[in-house]
Amino acid sequence: MDKYIEMNPNGLVRFLGKPAKEFTCSDIIRYCKENAVEFVNFHYCGWDGKLKTLNFVIGSQEHLENILMAGERVDGSSLFPFIEAGKSDLYVMPRYSTAFLNPFTDVPTVDMLCSFFDREGQMFESSPQYILHKAHKAFTETTGLEMQAMGELEYYVVADADSLYQTPDQKGYHESAPFCKFADLRTQAMQIIAQCGGNIKYGHSEVGNFTQDGKIYEQNEIEFLPINIEDAADQLVIAKWAMRQLAYQYGVSLTFAPKITVGKAGSGMHVHCKFTRNGKSVMTKNGELTDECKKAIAGYMDAGTSLPAFGNPHPLSFMRLVPHQEAPTSLCWSFSNRSALVRVPLGWLKPMNMAAAANPQDKEIAGKHDFSDKQTFEWRASDGFADTYLLMAALCCAARHGFEMPNGLEIAEKTFVGLGVNIHDEKNKAVQEALEQLPGCCVEAAQELVKDREIYTSKGVFSENIVDYMIKYLTAFNDTTLRQSLDAAGLMKLVNDSIDLG
């Protein structure tokens, strides 16, 4: 059996003996019949970005075939605020490649993500998932490349405090249990997400930890591996759904809120990007970043002020994006620099063999090895309140824009800051002042989207109506002076009112 199949945590992949992307309707039926599956669940995201659920109890094989082939009707006006109630019906159709055995049910249940279709049987143009599909298609047609992505889910667990094994305030980075109180929740979540089809890189505790009003607040992170950008969005929404269910079983609160209180580390949802041609990375060549990579980064620099309209769609998002913190505020990129908007992390740029140096007893791994295909770059502004599909679609549009700009490489050179240059340091004030700044609120993000709308609407990716709705939605927050005027009590009210968003 293929090693990918043999060790795959998704039970359907192992049982059917094929990758999930090859699943057919007949495969799902066979799995259900031979594993006594009683329920099928459809999942799909509404405008709030949360996973919705529609349950089916299987009555017969004919009934199951009907569910899988015909899909079902749903009320679109209850899912998307821009749909009128008078013409609200949409179809939801399962995507067999997303099937997994539900890890939370007592009765065997197969779950699948769905796509939305209109009354003519066409993909629903304004579905965030379909907008992402259009964005990726347009990117590939323009560049000849496939875009891959991986998300980082930072989150806080909030629970009753105890006095044992305390970690110093804001010093929780990569702590082990028992100083990390919710390591078991994190590792169990990773196991469940993998069983649901998620491709996980690793998990660890993060910097943020503190005690307040008898509660412990502990920050953790689960990071994924680069895969097709459309699949990357799918696995993030499944992961959020699974993590919240597990936290509920633990009796604790789990939040993706970008800011949790005054003076403590916020949570982002950074997105690493990678580009391939015929399955091979085009990020580096001869130990240097390629022009393709730099052009994509230039697109992020040029569209950087409007991307927060999709990646930071709430006033609380901009409480995290403040100067002199690790979160970025200036439009620049750099190597291994967390004050930059786009960071190029360590990437095995040249052949080396650290494994042999660490393990001199292993003679089978001698010689240098090339791992440069692991290189990515990281967009650092977005947070967990973003609609995952719309964020990924916007990033895909911005990357394509970088290839379309005749001066892309010039912009990349102009916005580069050197390794180790902290642009928030007073001695680098001139560097920061020469750079364009991110918007400071939702209203400003909407204004930037007005200026940049063609980046997103070109090639029919985002409809004009959706962009208009986003501008209206963001402007309605009326938060132009909120960041300056909000006191600690006001911030906590904003946090408590929005803690379960995203």
C-alpha positions as CSV (number, residue, x, y, z in Angstrom):
1,M,0.0,0.0,0.0
2,D,1.2,3.5,-0.7
3,K,2.9,5.1,2.3
4,Y,0.6,8.1,2.0
5,I,-2.4,5.9,2.3
6,E,-1.1,3.5,4.9
7,M,-0.3,6.2,7.5
8,N,-3.1,8.7,6.6
9,P,-5.1,9.6,9.7
10,N,-8.4,9.9,7.7
11,G,-10.2,6.6,8.1
12,L,-11.9,6.9,4.7
13,V,-8.6,7.2,2.9
14,R,-7.2,4.1,4.6
15,F,-10.4,2.1,4.1
16,L,-10.8,3.1,0.4
17,G,-7.1,2.8,-0.4
18,K,-7.0,6.1,-2.3
19,P,-6.3,9.8,-1.7
20,A,-9.3,11.9,-0.7
21,K,-9.1,13.9,-3.9
22,E,-10.1,10.7,-5.8
23,F,-13.2,9.9,-3.7
24,T,-16.3,9.1,-5.8
25,C,-20.0,8.8,-4.9
26,S,-19.7,5.0,-5.1
27,D,-16.7,5.2,-2.7
28,I,-18.8,7.1,-0.1
29,I,-21.7,4.6,-0.5
30,R,-19.4,1.6,-0.1
31,Y,-17.8,3.1,3.0
32,C,-21.2,3.8,4.5
33,K,-22.5,0.3,3.8
34,E,-19.5,-1.6,5.0
35,N,-19.0,0.5,8.2
36,A,-22.6,0.7,9.4
37,V,-22.8,4.5,8.9
38,E,-26.2,5.8,10.0
39,F,-25.9,9.6,9.4
40,V,-24.5,11.9,6.8
41,N,-23.8,15.6,7.7
42,F,-23.5,18.4,5.2
43,H,-21.3,21.4,6.2
44,Y,-21.0,24.8,4.6
45,C,-20.0,28.3,5.6
46,G,-22.4,31.3,5.7
47,W,-21.4,34.9,5.7
48,D,-20.2,34.7,9.3
49,G,-17.5,32.3,8.3
50,K,-18.7,29.6,10.7
51,L,-19.4,26.0,9.6
52,K,-23.1,25.2,9.4
53,T,-24.6,21.6,9.6
54,L,-27.4,19.8,8.0
55,N,-28.1,16.2,9.3
56,F,-29.4,13.3,7.3
57,V,-30.3,9.9,8.7
58,I,-29.7,7.2,6.1
59,G,-33.0,5.4,5.3
60,S,-31.8,3.1,2.5
61,Q,-29.1,2.9,-0.2
62,E,-31.4,4.7,-2.6
63,H,-31.9,7.5,-0.1
64,L,-28.1,7.8,0.4
65,E,-27.6,8.0,-3.4
66,N,-30.2,10.7,-3.6
67,I,-28.5,12.7,-0.8
68,L,-25.1,12.4,-2.4
69,M,-26.3,13.1,-6.0
70,A,-29.1,15.7,-5.6
71,G,-27.9,17.6,-2.6
72,E,-30.5,19.6,-0.7
73,R,-32.2,23.0,-0.6
74,V,-31.2,25.7,2.1
75,D,-32.4,29.2,2.8
76,G,-29.8,31.4,1.3
77,S,-31.2,34.6,2.9
78,S,-30.5,33.1,6.4
79,L,-26.9,32.4,5.4
80,F,-26.0,35.5,3.3
81,P,-27.3,38.9,4.3
82,F,-27.2,40.2,0.7
83,I,-29.7,37.6,-0.6
84,E,-33.4,38.7,-0.7
85,A,-35.9,36.5,1.1
86,G,-38.1,36.4,-2.0
87,K,-35.5,34.5,-4.0
88,S,-33.5,32.9,-1.3
89,D,-33.3,29.2,-2.2
90,L,-29.9,27.7,-2.8
91,Y,-28.7,24.1,-3.3
92,V,-25.9,22.6,-1.3
93,M,-24.0,19.8,-3.0
94,P,-21.4,17.7,-1.1
95,R,-17.8,17.5,-2.3
96,Y,-16.9,13.9,-1.9
97,S,-13.2,14.7,-1.6
98,T,-13.8,16.4,1.8
99,A,-15.5,13.3,3.4
100,F,-14.4,12.2,6.9
101,L,-15.8,10.2,9.8
102,N,-17.2,12.6,12.3
103,P,-15.0,12.3,15.4
104,F,-17.6,13.7,17.8
105,T,-20.7,11.5,17.2
106,D,-21.6,8.3,19.1
107,V,-23.3,6.9,15.9
108,P,-21.0,6.4,12.8
109,T,-21.5,9.5,10.7
110,V,-19.8,10.7,7.5
111,D,-19.4,14.5,7.1
112,M,-18.7,16.4,3.9
113,L,-18.2,20.1,2.9
114,C,-20.6,21.4,0.3
115,S,-20.6,23.9,-2.5
116,F,-23.6,26.3,-3.2
117,F,-25.5,26.3,-6.4
118,D,-28.3,28.6,-7.7
119,R,-31.7,27.6,-9.1
120,E,-30.1,27.0,-12.6
121,G,-27.7,24.5,-11.2
122,Q,-24.8,26.9,-11.6
123,M,-22.2,27.6,-8.9
124,F,-23.5,30.4,-6.7
125,E,-21.4,33.4,-7.8
126,S,-21.3,35.1,-4.4
127,S,-20.4,32.1,-2.3
128,P,-17.1,32.8,-0.6
129,Q,-15.9,29.2,-1.4
130,Y,-16.6,29.8,-5.1
131,I,-15.0,33.2,-5.1
132,L,-11.8,31.5,-3.9
133,H,-12.1,29.0,-6.7
134,K,-12.5,31.8,-9.3
135,A,-9.5,33.6,-7.8
136,H,-7.3,30.5,-8.0
137,K,-8.4,29.8,-11.5
138,A,-7.6,33.3,-12.6
139,F,-4.2,33.2,-10.9
140,T,-3.3,30.0,-12.7
141,E,-4.5,31.2,-16.1
142,T,-2.4,34.4,-15.7
143,T,0.8,32.9,-14.2
144,G,0.8,29.2,-15.1
145,L,1.4,28.5,-11.5
146,E,-0.6,26.9,-8.7
147,M,-0.9,28.8,-5.4
148,Q,-0.5,26.9,-2.2
149,A,-1.2,28.2,1.3
150,M,-1.0,27.2,4.9
151,G,-2.7,28.9,7.8
152,E,-1.5,29.5,11.4
153,L,-4.4,29.4,13.9
154,E,-3.5,31.3,17.0
155,Y,-6.1,31.1,19.8
156,Y,-6.6,31.7,23.5
157,V,-8.0,29.1,25.9
158,V,-9.8,30.8,28.8
159,A,-10.5,28.7,32.0
160,D,-10.5,28.9,35.8
161,A,-7.1,29.7,37.1
162,D,-5.0,27.5,39.4
163,S,-1.9,28.2,41.3
164,L,0.3,25.3,40.2
165,Y,3.2,25.6,37.8
166,Q,2.9,29.2,36.8
167,T,4.5,30.6,33.6
168,P,5.8,34.2,33.8
169,D,3.4,36.7,32.1
170,Q,3.8,36.8,28.3
171,K,6.5,34.1,28.4
172,G,4.6,31.1,27.2
173,Y,6.4,30.5,23.9
174,H,6.8,26.7,23.3
175,E,6.2,25.9,27.0
176,S,5.7,22.2,27.9
177,A,3.1,20.8,30.3
178,P,2.5,21.3,33.1
179,F,3.5,25.0,32.6
180,C,1.3,24.8,29.5
181,K,-2.1,23.9,30.9
182,F,-3.9,23.0,27.7
183,A,-1.3,21.0,25.8
184,D,-3.6,18.0,25.9
185,L,-6.5,20.0,24.4
186,R,-4.1,21.2,21.6
187,T,-2.7,17.7,20.8
188,Q,-6.1,16.1,20.8
189,A,-7.4,18.9,18.5
190,M,-4.5,18.2,16.2
191,Q,-5.4,14.5,16.1
192,I,-9.0,15.2,15.4
193,I,-8.3,17.8,12.7
194,A,-5.9,15.3,11.0
195,Q,-8.6,12.6,11.1
196,C,-10.9,15.2,9.3
197,G,-8.4,15.6,6.5
198,G,-6.3,18.5,7.8
199,N,-2.6,18.6,6.9
200,I,-0.9,19.7,10.1
201,K,2.6,20.9,10.4
202,Y,2.9,21.3,14.2
203,G,1.3,22.8,17.3
204,H,2.8,24.6,20.3
205,S,2.0,27.0,23.1
206,E,2.5,30.7,22.2
207,V,3.8,33.8,23.9
208,G,0.5,35.0,25.4
209,N,-0.4,33.8,28.9
210,F,-1.7,35.7,31.9
211,T,-4.2,35.5,34.8
212,Q,-7.0,38.0,35.2
213,D,-10.1,38.1,37.4
214,G,-9.6,34.5,38.5
215,K,-9.2,33.2,34.9
216,I,-6.2,31.9,33.1
217,Y,-5.7,33.0,29.5
218,E,-3.3,30.7,27.6
219,Q,-2.4,31.2,24.0
220,N,-1.6,28.3,21.7
221,E,-1.1,27.8,18.0
222,I,-1.8,25.0,15.4
223,E,0.0,25.5,12.1
224,F,-0.8,23.6,8.8
225,L,1.3,22.4,5.8
226,P,1.2,24.1,2.4
227,I,-1.5,22.7,0.1
228,N,-3.7,23.9,-2.7
229,I,-5.1,27.2,-1.5
230,E,-8.7,26.1,-1.9
231,D,-8.1,23.0,0.2
232,A,-6.1,25.1,2.7
233,A,-9.3,27.2,3.3
234,D,-11.4,24.1,3.8
235,Q,-9.1,22.7,6.4
236,L,-9.0,25.9,8.4
237,V,-12.8,26.1,8.7
238,I,-13.0,22.4,9.7
239,A,-10.2,23.0,12.2
240,K,-12.1,25.9,13.9
241,W,-15.2,23.8,14.1
242,A,-13.4,20.9,15.6
243,M,-11.4,23.0,18.1
244,R,-14.5,24.7,19.5
245,Q,-16.3,21.4,19.8
246,L,-13.4,19.9,21.8
247,A,-13.1,23.0,24.0
248,Y,-16.8,22.7,24.8
249,Q,-16.2,19.1,25.9
250,Y,-13.4,20.3,28.1
251,G,-15.6,23.0,29.6
252,V,-13.4,25.9,28.6
253,S,-13.7,28.8,26.2
254,L,-11.6,28.9,23.0
255,T,-11.4,32.1,21.0
256,F,-9.7,33.4,17.9
257,A,-10.2,37.0,18.8
258,P,-7.4,39.2,17.5
259,K,-7.1,41.0,20.8
260,I,-8.1,39.6,24.2
261,T,-7.1,42.4,26.7
262,V,-4.9,45.5,27.0
263,G,-1.2,45.0,26.9
264,K,-1.2,41.3,26.0
265,A,-0.2,39.4,22.9
266,G,-2.9,39.3,20.3
267,S,-3.8,36.4,18.0
268,G,-3.3,36.4,14.2
269,M,-4.1,34.0,11.5
270,H,-1.0,34.4,9.4
271,V,-1.0,32.8,6.0
272,H,2.1,31.3,4.4
273,C,2.1,31.3,0.6
274,K,4.0,29.1,-1.9
275,F,3.9,28.8,-5.7
276,T,4.5,25.7,-7.8
277,R,4.7,24.8,-11.4
278,N,3.8,21.2,-12.3
279,G,4.1,20.3,-8.6
280,K,7.6,21.8,-8.2
281,S,8.2,24.9,-6.1
282,V,9.3,28.1,-7.9
283,M,10.1,30.0,-4.7
284,T,13.9,29.8,-4.8
285,K,16.8,29.2,-7.3
286,N,20.4,28.9,-6.5
287,G,19.8,29.9,-2.9
288,E,18.0,33.1,-3.8
289,L,14.3,34.1,-4.0
290,T,13.0,33.9,-7.6
291,D,11.5,36.8,-9.5
292,E,8.2,34.9,-9.3
293,C,8.3,35.0,-5.5
294,K,9.3,38.7,-5.5
295,K,6.5,39.6,-7.9
296,A,3.9,38.0,-5.7
297,I,5.3,39.8,-2.6
298,A,5.1,43.1,-4.6
299,G,1.4,42.4,-5.2
300,Y,1.0,42.2,-1.5
301,M,2.8,45.4,-1.0
302,D,0.7,47.2,-3.6
303,A,-2.6,45.8,-2.3
304,G,-1.5,45.8,1.3
305,T,-3.7,48.6,2.5
306,S,-6.9,47.0,1.1
307,L,-6.2,43.4,2.0
308,P,-7.2,44.2,5.7
309,A,-10.8,44.7,4.3
310,F,-10.8,40.9,4.0
311,G,-8.3,39.8,6.6
312,N,-9.2,42.2,9.5
313,P,-13.0,42.8,9.2
314,H,-13.8,44.0,12.7
315,P,-12.8,46.9,14.9
316,L,-11.1,44.5,17.4
317,S,-8.7,43.5,14.5
318,F,-7.2,46.9,14.6
319,M,-6.6,46.8,18.3
320,R,-4.0,44.2,17.5
321,L,-2.4,46.1,14.5
322,V,-0.8,48.9,16.5
323,P,2.8,50.2,16.2
324,H,5.7,49.0,18.4
325,Q,4.1,45.5,18.7
326,E,5.1,42.3,16.9
327,A,2.0,42.7,14.7
328,P,2.9,44.5,11.5
329,T,1.7,48.1,10.6
330,S,4.1,49.1,7.8
331,L,4.0,47.8,4.2
332,C,7.4,46.2,3.9
333,W,8.9,42.7,3.7
334,S,12.0,41.1,5.0
335,F,13.8,37.9,6.0
336,S,13.0,36.4,9.4
337,N,11.6,39.8,10.6
338,R,8.4,39.8,12.6
339,S,7.9,43.5,12.4
340,A,7.4,43.2,8.6
341,L,4.1,42.8,6.9
342,V,5.5,39.9,4.8
343,R,8.1,37.7,6.4
344,V,10.3,35.3,4.5
345,P,11.1,32.7,7.2
346,L,14.1,30.4,7.3
347,G,13.8,28.3,4.2
348,W,16.6,25.8,3.7
349,L,17.9,28.0,0.8
350,K,20.9,25.9,0.1
351,P,21.7,22.1,0.4
352,M,22.9,21.2,3.9
353,N,22.8,18.3,6.3
354,M,22.0,19.3,9.8
355,A,20.5,15.8,10.4
356,A,24.0,14.2,10.0
357,A,25.6,16.7,12.2
358,A,23.0,16.1,14.9
359,N,23.2,12.3,14.4
360,P,26.8,11.3,13.6
361,Q,26.0,7.7,14.3
362,D,23.6,7.5,11.3
363,K,25.8,6.8,8.3
364,E,22.8,6.3,5.9
365,I,22.0,10.0,5.8
366,A,25.4,11.3,4.7
367,G,25.7,14.0,2.0
368,K,23.9,17.2,1.5
369,H,20.2,17.3,1.0
370,D,18.1,20.0,-0.7
371,F,14.9,21.0,1.2
372,S,14.5,24.4,-0.6
373,D,11.0,23.3,-1.7
374,K,9.9,24.0,1.9
375,Q,10.3,27.8,1.4
376,T,7.3,30.0,1.8
377,F,6.6,33.6,2.6
378,E,4.1,34.8,5.3
379,W,1.4,37.4,5.2
380,R,1.2,38.5,8.9
381,A,-1.7,41.0,9.2
382,S,-4.8,38.8,9.0
383,D,-6.6,37.3,12.0
384,G,-9.1,34.7,12.9
385,F,-12.1,37.0,12.5
386,A,-11.6,36.9,8.7
387,D,-13.8,34.8,6.5
388,T,-11.2,32.2,5.5
389,Y,-12.4,31.8,1.9
390,L,-12.6,35.5,1.2
391,L,-9.2,36.1,2.8
392,M,-7.6,33.4,0.7
393,A,-9.3,34.7,-2.4
394,A,-8.1,38.3,-1.8
395,L,-4.5,37.0,-1.2
396,C,-4.7,35.1,-4.4
397,C,-5.9,38.2,-6.3
398,A,-3.1,40.3,-4.8
399,A,-0.5,37.7,-5.8
400,R,-1.8,37.7,-9.4
401,H,-1.7,41.5,-9.3
402,G,2.0,41.4,-8.5
403,F,2.6,39.3,-11.7
404,E,0.5,41.7,-13.8
405,M,2.3,44.9,-12.6
406,P,5.0,46.0,-15.0
407,N,7.1,47.4,-12.1
408,G,6.5,44.5,-9.7
409,L,10.2,43.8,-9.1
410,E,10.9,47.5,-8.5
411,I,8.2,47.6,-5.9
412,A,9.6,44.5,-4.2
413,E,13.1,46.2,-4.0
414,K,11.6,49.5,-2.7
415,T,9.7,47.8,0.1
416,F,12.4,45.5,1.3
417,V,14.0,46.1,4.7
418,G,17.1,44.3,5.8
419,L,17.4,41.3,8.1
420,G,17.3,42.4,11.7
421,V,15.9,45.9,11.0
422,N,13.1,46.5,13.5
423,I,11.2,49.3,11.9
424,H,9.5,50.1,15.2
425,D,12.9,51.0,16.7
426,E,13.4,54.7,17.1
427,K,16.7,54.5,15.3
428,N,14.9,53.2,12.2
429,K,12.2,55.9,12.3
430,A,13.2,57.3,8.9
431,V,12.7,53.8,7.4
432,Q,9.2,53.5,8.8
433,E,8.2,57.0,7.8
434,A,9.1,56.2,4.2
435,L,6.8,53.2,4.1
436,E,3.0,53.2,3.5
437,Q,1.0,52.2,6.6
438,L,-1.8,49.8,7.1
439,P,-5.3,51.3,7.8
440,G,-6.1,51.9,11.4
441,C,-9.7,50.9,11.4
442,C,-12.5,49.3,9.4
443,V,-13.6,52.6,7.9
444,E,-10.1,53.2,6.5
445,A,-9.9,49.6,5.2
446,A,-13.2,50.2,3.3
447,Q,-11.8,53.4,1.8
448,E,-8.7,51.5,0.6
449,L,-10.9,48.8,-0.9
450,V,-12.7,51.5,-2.9
451,K,-9.3,52.5,-4.3
452,D,-8.1,49.0,-5.0
453,R,-11.4,47.3,-6.0
454,E,-10.2,46.5,-9.5
455,I,-7.6,44.2,-8.1
456,Y,-10.3,42.0,-6.7
457,T,-13.1,42.4,-9.4
458,S,-10.8,41.9,-12.4
459,K,-11.4,38.7,-14.3
460,G,-14.8,38.3,-12.6
461,V,-13.4,37.0,-9.3
462,F,-15.2,39.2,-6.8
463,S,-18.5,40.6,-8.1
464,E,-19.1,44.4,-7.9
465,N,-22.0,43.7,-5.6
466,I,-19.9,41.8,-3.1
467,V,-17.2,44.5,-3.0
468,D,-19.9,47.1,-2.5
469,Y,-21.4,45.0,0.3
470,M,-17.9,44.7,2.0
471,I,-17.4,48.4,1.8
472,K,-20.8,49.1,3.3
473,Y,-20.3,46.4,6.0
474,L,-16.9,47.8,7.1
475,T,-18.0,51.5,7.0
476,A,-21.0,50.7,9.2
477,F,-18.6,50.1,12.2
478,N,-17.9,53.8,12.2
479,D,-14.7,53.1,14.1
480,T,-12.5,55.9,12.8
481,T,-11.5,57.2,16.3
482,L,-12.3,54.0,18.3
483,R,-8.7,52.9,18.7
484,Q,-7.7,56.2,20.2
485,S,-10.7,56.7,22.4
486,L,-11.4,53.3,23.7
487,D,-10.4,52.8,27.4
488,A,-9.6,49.4,29.0
489,A,-13.2,48.8,30.1
490,G,-14.5,49.6,26.6
491,L,-12.0,47.3,25.0
492,M,-13.1,44.4,27.3
493,K,-16.7,45.0,26.4
494,L,-15.8,44.9,22.7
495,V,-13.9,41.6,23.4
496,N,-16.7,40.0,25.3
497,D,-19.3,41.0,22.7
498,S,-17.3,39.5,19.9
499,I,-15.3,36.7,21.5
500,D,-17.0,33.9,19.5
501,L,-16.7,35.5,16.1
502,G,-14.7,34.0,13.2
